[in-house]
Amino acid sequence: MSGGSLGGGLLVAGTTSDAGKSVVTAGICRWLVRQGVKVAPFKAQNMSLNSFVTREGAEIGRAQAMQAQACRIEPTALMNPVLLKPGSDQSSQVVLMGKPVGEMSARGFFGGSGPAAEPLSGAVSPGTRLHGGRQQRLLGTVLECLAELRGTYDAVICEGAGSPAEINLRRTDIVNMGIARNARLPVLVVGDIDRGGVFASFFGTVALLSPEDQALVAGFLVNKFRGDVSLLEPGLDMLLGLTGRPTYGVLPFRHGLGIDEEDGLRVSLRGTVRESNVAPPVGEDVLRVAVCAVPLMSNFTDVDALAAEPGVVVRFVDRPEELADADLVVIPGTRGTVKALAWLRERGLADAIMRRAAEGRPVLGICGGFQVLGEHIEDDVESRQGHVEGLGVLPVRVRFAREKTLTRPVGSALGEEVEGYEIHHGVAEVLGGETFLDGCRVGSVWGTHWHGSLESDGFRRAFLREVAAAAGRRFVPAPDTSFAGLREEQLDLLGDLIEQHADTDALWRLIESGAPQGLPFIPPGAPA
C-alpha cells in the first residue's frame, strides 16, 4: 500500500469508552485482510482484566488478540506494549512488553506525585521499572513497537483508549492523540449513537483538541444505528458543515458482536445463541450456568464457549439464591483472589458453593476461582494478607509467587485434547483428587488454572455431558458447534459491516495518505 519505509496507518478513537473502537478496529482489519492487505492491530496502552498469552509467553489484552485473529496473524507483545490490570480503584499492575513490572497508583502512572511502582520480579530488564509519572516516558517504547509493525505490515490499524479529548490526561497521553501526533496517524472518531448525543459528542471531541491534534482528526464513524439512515443524513450534513469533516460510515446495530470485551459483564457469544431461531436444545433440557460475578473478575470470556452452545443459558449472579436452580456454578478468574474469597463469604455465596460441593452438584473454578476452592492460600504478593483459609472443597494449597506464570499449555482431559493459557501468580500444590488440566477434580467439583480450555470443542462437549449427568438434566451437547468457527463468522460479520456500510474508498485514502490537508480548526480548542 504505502510506498515509503513505513506501512499505512489509522487510529480508531472514540467519543467514549465502549463506543465500539475494538470491534470497529477488528472490522477494518478483517475487511483489509480480505482485500489481500497484510495488516496488524495495535493498541499502545490498554486497561483491562481480560488478557491473553501469546506464543512467546507475553501477556496482552484479549481485544488485541481478537484483532490479530481478524488479521489472520499470531498476536505478539508489539501489538499491546502497555497493559494496565486494575487491582483497585486506585492502582493497577503494569505489564510492559508482555511482562509485569510493578504495581502503581493511577496518580503515579499518569503523572502525579504517586509512589513508584513496586517491582514484582527480578527478571525484568534494567530500566523498565516504572516510577511516578512514567507514562509519558513509555512513549518511546510505544512508538518503537508501532514503527516495527509498520515496517513489517502494509497497514497497522491502531485503537485508542477512552476518548482522545481527556484534557486532564493529554500532557502524558501515549495512546490517543499523543501517538497520533508523533506517528502522523489520521484519526477516525467512532460514536455510539445508541446512547444518544452522538452529534454533540463528535463536535465536542474535536473542539476540545489543540489545533495540532485537530489537524489529524479526519472524520467520524457512527456505530450502532437503528432505523432509516436517510433520517440521519441531515444531521451528518450539518456536522460536516460545522466541523469540515465527513462521516465515513453509519454502521447498523447488530446483536451479539461484542466479542472479547475489555471490561464489563457482557458475554459476547451469548447474545448470538439467545437470539438464534435455529439453535434450540438438542436434548430435552436446557443447561443453566451461573457465573459468580466476583470483584476484579478477569477473563470472564472463558464462559463465552459455554454460552455458544445451543441450550446453554449463562448468567452472572451475585446472590446465593441465584445458585439454587443452576446446573453448573462457575467461579471465574479474578485479579484479587483473597478479595473475591471475602466477597463470596460476605454475600453468602461461599456457603452455597460448599453445600453444592457436598451434594455432588457441579462447580467449576478457573484460575482465581480454582484457588478459592482450595484449603488455604498464602498471599504475600497480591493482597499481602498472608495465610487465608479457602473454601476447602478441593485438596489444594496455593502460594502466591512474585513471578507470574504466563504459558500456553496443551494437554488432555475427559478423553479429549485441550489447549489453554495460564495467567497467575498463585502456585497450586495439588494434594489429592483426580488430575484435571494441571488442577484437580473431586466428585463434581473441578478446578484448573487453564483459561480458554472450554474453547476446545471436543473437551467442552465431554465436560457438558458430565455436568448434565451430575445435574440430572437430559441435556445433549450439539455435535457440531465449533467455537472457532463461530468466532470466524463474527469477525467476518464485522468485516461485512465495514465493507457494506463504510466509505471504504475514503478509508483506503486515509490509511495510505494520512489526514487531508487544510482541515479547519474548531474553537475553543484545548485549554492552555
N, C-alpha and C positions, 0 to 999 in steps of 0.2 A: 504493500500500500504506500508507504512513505519512501521517498527517495533519499532521505537523509540517513544519518547513523542511528537515529532512534526511530522506533516504530510510532505509529499514530497513537493518540490517546484521548481520553474523555473522562471527566469527573462527573459522576452522578451524585448530586447533592439533593437535599430535601428541605421542605419548609419546616418539617418537624421530625422527631423520631417516629419511626413506624409509618412514614409516608409511602413506603414501598421501594426504597432505594435498593435493598438487597435483591428483591425479585426483578426489578427493572434492570439492574446490572446483569443478573443471570439471563434475563430475556435477551438483552442486547448481545451478550456473549454467545448464546445459542444461535441467534439469528446470524451473527457474523461467521461462526464456525460452519454453519450450513452453506455459506457463500464461499467456502474454501479459504477463509481467513484464519491464520494462525494467531489465536487470541488468548490472553491470560487476564485473570481478575487481580485486583489489588485493593487492599484497604490498609492504609498506613497505621491506623490505631483503632482498635476495636474494644468495646467494653461489653463483655458477655460472659455468662456462665455456661453457655453451650459451646464446647470446644471439641477439637478433633486432633488426632495424632497422625502426622504424615509418615510416610515410609522411612524417612531418615530419623524419626523419633522426635519431631518438633511439634509443639502444641500451637494450634492456630484456631481462629473462630470457625465454627461449623458453617457459617454462611459463606466464608471464602472457600471451604472445601466443596460446598454445594456449587458455587460458581465455577470452580475448577472442573467439576463434573459437567457443567453446562458447556465448558470449553473443550471437553473430552481430553483433559490432561490430568496428570497427577498433581495434587496440591503440594506446595512447598512453603517453607517459612518465609520466603521472599514475598509471598502474597499477603502476609499479615505480620509485619515485623514487630508490632507492639500490640499486645493483648492485655487488657486490664480485667481481672477477675474479682468482682466485689466480694469483700468479706464482711462488710457492714455498710451503713450509710456514709461512713467517714473514711474508709480505707479500702484498698484493693491490692491484690497480688499483681505484681508487674511481671509479665512474661515478655522477654526480649529475644527476638530471633528464635522463638520456639522453646526457650528455657526460662524457668522462673529465676528472677534475680533479686527479689525482695518484696516486702510489704510496705506500702506507702500511703500516707494520708492524701486525700484529694487536694488539700491546700499545698502540701509539699510538692505533689506532682505537677499541678497546674501553675505553680509559680509563686505561691505564698511562702510563709515562713514556717511551714510544717517540718516535721522531723525527716531526717534522711531515711532512705529505705533500709530496713534491716535485712542483711543478706540471708538467703536460705540455704545456700550451698557453696562450698569452697571450690566447686568445679567450674564456676562462672569465670570467664576470661577477665583478666585485669582491665579496669577502665569501663566495665559495663554496668557496675552497680550504680543505682540512681541516688542522687542527693536532692534535697529540696529544690524545687523549681527546675528540674532537669528535663521537663518535657520538651522544651524548645531545643535543647542540646541533642535530642534524638533526631532532629530534622535531617542532619547529615546522613545518618544511618538509613532513614526512610527514603531519602532521595537516591541513595546508592542502590537500594533494593529496586526502586522503580526504574532507575536507569538500566539496571541489569536485565529486568524484564523487557523493557522497551528495546534493548539491544538484541533480544532473543526472539521476540514475537513481532508480528506485523502490527498488532494493536494491543493496548492494555486499557481495560475498562476499569476505572477506579470508582470506589464507593466512598462517599463522605460519611460523616457521623453527625447525628442530631441535625442541627441547622447551621449553615455557613454564617448566619447573622448572629451568632452568640457573641455579642460585642464585648462581654466581660472576659472572654477567653481568646479573643482574636490575637493578642500580642504573642501568645505562645502556641498558636494553632499549627498543628502539623498534619491535619487530616482533611481539612476543607480548603479554604482559600489560601492557607499557608503553603500547602503543597501545590495547589493550582498555580499560584503566582510563581513559585520557584521553578516548577516544571513546565510552565507556559501551557497549561491544560485548559481547553474550553470546558465550561461548566453548564450542565443541564440540570435545572431545578425541578424536582418532582413534587407534586402536591396531591394530597389525598382529598378529593372532592367529596367523598362520602362523609367526611367530618363536618363539612361546611366551611365557608370562609376562605375558599381557595384563592379567589382573586386578591383579597386583602393580603393573604399570606405571600403570594407571588410578588406583589408590588412592594410590600413591606420588607421582604427579604432583600430585594435589590436595593431599596432606598436606604437600608442600614449598612451598606457596604461602602468602603472607600472608593474613590474614583478608579484607583488601580485595580481593585478587586472587581468592581462593576464591569470593567473592560473585558473581563473573561467570562462573564455570565452571558451565554449566547441565547438562552431562551428557556422555555418551560415544557413540562410534560404533565398532563392531567392524568391522575390514576384513579381507578375505582368509580368510573362514571356509570350511572344508571339512567336509562331513558333515551330520548331522542337528541342526538348530538346537534341537530340544527337549532335546538333551543339554546344551546350553549354558545354557538358561534358569535352572536353579537357581543357577548362578554369577552371572547377571545380577541375579537377585532378591537374592542376598546382597550384591552390590556396591551395589545401591540401599539396602539396609538399613545398610550400613557408611558410605555417603557421603551419603545423602539425594538422590542424583542418578540419573536414569533413563538407560537406554541407548536412544538414538534410532534404532537400527537395527543389523542384522547383515548386512553385505554379503558375498555369497559370493565365493569365489575365482574369478576369470576370467582366462584366459590372454590375453596379448597386449594388455593395456590400459595398459602403462607408457608412454604417449605423451609425447614431449618431456621425457625425464628431465632433471633438473637436473645430475646428475653420475652417475658410474658408467660401465659399459660395456654397458649394455643397448641393444639396437636394438629400438625399440618395435614396429614392424610385422613384424619378422622372425618373432616368435612366431606371429602370425596366419597367415603363409604356411606355416611349418613344420608347424603343427598342422592345416592345412586338408586335408580329404579330397577336395576338389573342385578343387584347383589344381595338377595335375601340369604338367610342362613341356609347352609347346605343340609344340616341336620334339622331336628325338630325344635331345638332350643337355641337361644342366643347365649352368649357368654358375657357376663358382666365383670368388668375390670375397674377396680377403684385404685387410683394413684394418690398416695398421701402427698399433699402439697406442702412439703417441708420447707422451712426457711432456707434461703440461698440455694434453691433447687437448681441442680446443674444437669445438663444433658437429658432433660425430660423428653428429648426427641427419641430416646430409647423405646418409648411406647408407641411411636408412630407405626412401627411394623405390626403391632398388635391391632391398632385401630384400622389398619389397611385390610384386615381380614373380614370378609363378609360374615355378618352375625356377631362380631365382637364389638361391644359397646364400652368405650373408655370414658371415664370421667375423673376429674380431680376432686378430692374430698379433703375436708379439714375437721370433720366431726365423727365421733365413734359410731353413731347410729347409721352413718352412711356406709359403714363396712358390713352391715348386717346382711344385705342381700347380694353382696359381692361374691363372685365365684373365685376371683383372684384379687389379692391385695398386692400392689407393688409399692415398695419403698424405694424411691429413685435416688440418684446421686445428689450430693449436696456439697457445697463449699465449706459448710460448717457442721461437721458430724456431731460434735458434742452439743451444739446449739439445737440441731434437729432432734436429737435424743431428748433433750429437755422439753422441747415443744411437743413432742409426741406424748410425753408424760403429763405435761400441763393440761393438754386437751382431752386426756382420757383415751387417746388412740393407742398408747403403749399397752394398756391393759387389754383392749380389744384385740390387738395383734397377738398378744401372748395367749389369750383364750382361743383364738383361731388355731394357733400352732398346736395347742394341747388337744383340740378337737380334730386335728388332722385336716384342716381346711387350708387351701393353698395360699402361700405367701412367697413373694419373690423380692429379695433385696439386691439392689445393684449398686456397687461401689460404696458410697457412704451409707446407703440403705443396707448393704451387706454388713458393714461394720457395726451398725447399731443393733443388729440381731445377735451379735456375739456376746461373750461372757463379760468381758471388760475391755476398756480402752485406756492406753497410756498416751496422753497427748500433751507434750511439752512444746509443740510446734504451732499447731493451728489455733487451738483455744487456750493453751497453756494451763489447762486445769488439772494436769497430772492424771491420776487414776480416777476413772469414771466407770461405774457399773453399767453394762449393756443390758439388753432385754433378756439375754441368756437362753435364747431358743436355738442357737447354733453353737457347737463346741469350737469357738474361735476366740482367740485373743489378738487384739490389734495394738500395735505400737506405731506411733507416728514418727517417720524419719524426715530429716531435713531435705534429703534428696527426693525429688519427685519421680515416681515411676511413670514413664511415657513409652509405651510399647504397643505393638500391633500383633497380638498373639493369634495363633491358629491352632485348633485342636478338634476334639470331637466330644459329643455328649448325646445321650439317648440314641446312640447308633447313627448319628448324623455329623457331618463335617460342619465346623463352626469357625467363623472369623470374628474378631472384635478389636477393641482398642482399650488401653488402660491409661487413666489419668488420676493418680492418687499419691498422697503422702503416707497413708496408712499401710502398714505391712501386716498381713494377716498370718497368724500361726494357727493352722487347722489341726485340731486335736482329735477329731473323730468324724463319724458320719461317712457318707459316700462322697467320693470326689466328684465335683461338678464345676467344670470350667475354672480350674485352679482355686475354686472355693469349695463349698460342700453342700450336701443335701441331707436333711434329716426328715424322714416322712414326706410331708407335703410342703416343707419349707426349703427353699433354695436360696443360696447366696453366692454371688460372684462379683469380682471387680471388673468384669468384662462389659464395657459398653458396646452397643451395636450388635450383640450376639443374635438378637431376635430378627435382624435383617437377613440372616441365613435361612432361606425358605424351608428346607427340609427339617432343620432343627426347630424352627418356630412351630411347624405343624405337629411335630412329635411332642413338643412341650405343651401345646394346647390340648392335645389328646390326653396327656397325663392330668392336666388341670381339670378337664371336663370329667374324667373318670373320678377324680378325688372329690369333685363338687357334686357328682351325681347328675350331671347335665347330659342330655342327649344332643350334644353339640358335635359337629363334624367339621374339621377344617377344610376349606376349599382345596382341591387337589392341585390347582394351577395358579394360585396367587403368587406373583413374582414381585417382590418389593422393589428390586432394581428396575424391573420393567415399568412399574408404576411411577417411580422417580423419573425415569426417562420420558414417560408420557407427559409428566408435569413440566419438565424442562422444555419439551417440545411445544407444549401449550404456551409457555412464556415466550418462546421464540415466535410462535404464531401471532401472539398479541402485538409484538413489536412489528413484525412484517406486515400485518394487516391493518394496524391502527396508528402507526407512526410514520412520519415522513422520512423513510429510510434513505432517500437520496440526500436529503439535508443532513441526516446523521452521518452518512459517509463523508460529506464535505467537512463537517466538524471534526471527525476523528482524524482525517487526513491533513487538514489545513489549519485547524485551530479556530478560535473565535473570530467572527467577522470584524473587520476594522471599522472604526468610527461609531461604535455603539454609544448611544447618548448616556450622559450622567443623569441620574435621578436623585434630586436632593431629598433629604438633607445630607446623606452620606454618613459614614461612621463618625461618631464623636471623636474629637481631637484627643 
